Amino acid sequence: MTRIVALGGTVNPGSSTEQALRLAAGIAAEEGAEVTVFGGEYLTALPHYLGPQHDSSQGAEMVAAVREADGLLIAAPGYHGTISGVVKNALDYLEDLARDERPYLDGRAVGLIATAFGDQASMSTLQTMRAITHALRGWPTPMGATIRTYHGLFSPDGECLDERARSQLELVGRQVVLGARSFAAGRNLA
């Protein structure tokens, strides 16, 4: 079974960032992957990594899921031209994987989704996410979704009403599963 961890969102329940993440995660599940989602509510509850309120039990469920994952989907809103603190803090928790046999995101496909009110902010956010993925030894999928958000992008039941955005998210969802399966097959041959 191909395992995908999806993480992202904002401090606002039902944000367009989390809806975009869940759409891509749903496509990955349709492709046969087992998907575990850590959305905005989970990420917002995480204290600053190694800060005064941090202890090893916090974030442990997410870190354990990433440890076993074949791939990840990461969605971040563009705040002032880069990723939000909530998503960056969650990624900081992956430092707990530093001494693993497969450290950080090594050998994992990573599908990236950047959302923002403007095209420039979504693109700079995507570039930051690619740099972070590379720093963590992950493999970004060829397609990275840059979603320009606006009121009405998603219906009340989570359907993406913009064809361009929907097609990007669907492609990222499919590519992360394809990449994850390719890496897993390579590990099985070794």
C-alpha positions in Angstrom: 0.0 0.0 0.0 1.3 3.4 -1.0 1.1 5.8 2.0 0.7 9.5 1.6 0.8 12.1 4.4 -1.0 15.4 3.6 -0.2 18.3 5.8 -1.2 22.0 5.5 -3.8 24.6 6.1 -4.2 27.7 8.1 -5.5 28.9 11.5 -8.9 29.4 9.8 -11.2 26.3 9.7 -12.2 25.4 6.2 -9.6 27.6 4.6 -9.1 27.4 0.8 -5.6 26.1 1.5 -6.9 23.1 3.4 -9.7 22.5 0.9 -7.1 22.4 -1.9 -5.0 20.0 0.2 -8.0 17.7 0.7 -8.9 17.8 -3.0 -5.4 16.6 -3.9 -5.5 14.1 -1.1 -8.8 12.7 -2.4 -7.3 12.2 -5.8 -4.3 10.4 -4.2 -6.8 8.1 -2.4 -8.7 7.5 -5.7 -5.3 6.4 -7.1 -5.2 3.8 -4.4 -3.0 5.5 -1.8 -3.7 5.4 1.9 -3.8 9.1 2.9 -3.5 10.6 6.3 -4.3 14.3 6.6 -2.9 16.7 9.2 -4.9 19.9 8.6 -4.9 23.4 10.0 -6.5 22.4 13.3 -3.8 19.9 14.0 -1.0 22.1 12.8 -2.3 25.2 14.7 -2.2 23.2 18.0 1.5 22.4 17.6 3.7 24.5 19.9 6.8 26.1 18.4 9.2 23.3 17.7 11.7 23.0 20.6 10.1 26.1 22.2 9.1 26.4 25.9 5.8 24.5 25.5 7.2 21.8 23.3 7.6 18.2 24.5 8.3 15.0 22.5 4.7 13.8 22.5 3.5 16.8 20.5 3.6 16.2 16.8 4.6 12.6 17.4 1.6 11.3 15.4 2.5 13.4 12.4 6.2 12.6 12.6 5.5 8.8 12.8 3.1 9.0 9.8 5.8 10.8 7.8 8.4 8.3 8.8 6.2 5.5 7.3 5.1 7.6 4.3 6.1 7.0 0.7 5.1 10.5 -0.2 3.7 13.8 1.1 1.3 16.5 0.0 2.1 19.9 1.5 -0.2 22.9 1.2 0.8 26.4 2.5 -0.8 29.8 2.1 1.4 32.6 0.9 1.9 35.1 3.7 4.0 38.1 2.8 5.6 36.1 -0.1 6.5 32.9 1.7 4.9 30.1 3.7 3.0 30.6 6.8 4.5 30.1 10.3 2.0 27.3 11.0 3.2 25.2 8.1 6.9 26.1 8.6 6.6 25.0 12.3 5.0 21.7 11.2 7.9 21.1 8.8 10.4 21.9 11.6 9.0 18.9 13.5 10.5 16.7 10.7 13.9 17.4 12.3 12.9 14.4 14.5 13.6 12.3 11.4 17.2 13.5 11.1 18.8 10.3 12.4 16.5 7.8 10.7 17.7 5.3 8.1 15.8 7.4 5.6 16.4 10.9 7.1 14.0 13.7 6.7 12.1 13.2 3.4 14.7 11.1 1.7 13.3 8.9 -1.0 9.8 10.5 -0.8 7.8 12.2 -3.5 6.4 15.6 -2.3 3.5 17.3 -4.0 3.3 21.0 -3.3 0.4 23.4 -3.2 0.7 27.1 -2.7 -2.3 29.3 -2.2 -2.5 33.1 -2.2 -4.7 36.0 -3.3 -2.2 36.9 -6.0 -0.1 35.0 -8.5 3.2 36.5 -7.4 2.7 35.4 -3.8 1.6 31.9 -4.8 4.7 31.5 -7.0 7.2 32.8 -4.4 5.5 30.5 -1.8 5.9 27.5 -4.2 9.6 28.3 -4.7 10.1 28.5 -1.0 8.4 25.1 -0.5 10.6 23.5 -3.3 13.7 24.9 -1.5 12.5 23.4 1.8 11.7 20.1 0.2 15.2 19.9 -1.4 16.8 20.9 2.0 14.9 18.0 3.6 16.1 15.6 0.8 12.6 15.2 -0.7 11.7 15.0 -4.4 9.1 17.7 -5.5 6.7 16.4 -8.1 7.1 18.0 -11.5 3.8 19.9 -11.1 3.5 22.3 -8.2 0.1 23.9 -7.8 -0.1 27.7 -7.5 -3.7 28.4 -6.6 -5.0 32.0 -6.7 -7.7 32.1 -4.1 -10.9 34.1 -4.0 -14.3 33.9 -2.4 -16.2 31.2 -4.3 -13.2 29.1 -5.4 -14.7 26.2 -3.4 -18.4 25.3 -3.0 -19.7 24.8 0.5 -19.2 21.0 0.1 -15.5 21.4 -0.9 -15.8 21.1 -4.7 -13.3 23.3 -6.6 -15.3 25.5 -9.0 -12.3 26.8 -11.0 -11.2 24.4 -13.7 -7.6 25.6 -13.8 -7.1 25.2 -10.1 -8.9 21.8 -10.0 -6.8 20.4 -12.8 -3.6 21.5 -11.0 -4.6 19.9 -7.8 -5.7 16.7 -9.5 -2.3 16.5 -11.3 -0.4 17.0 -8.1 -2.5 14.3 -6.4 -1.8 11.8 -9.2 1.9 12.7 -9.5 2.7 12.3 -5.8 1.3 8.8 -5.9 3.2 7.9 -9.1 6.4 9.3 -7.6 5.8 7.5 -4.2 5.3 4.2 -6.0 8.4 4.7 -8.1 10.6 5.3 -5.0 9.0 2.4 -3.1 9.7 0.1 -6.0 13.3 1.2 -6.1 13.7 0.5 -2.3 12.2 -2.9 -2.8 14.7 -3.7 -5.5 17.7 -2.7 -3.4 
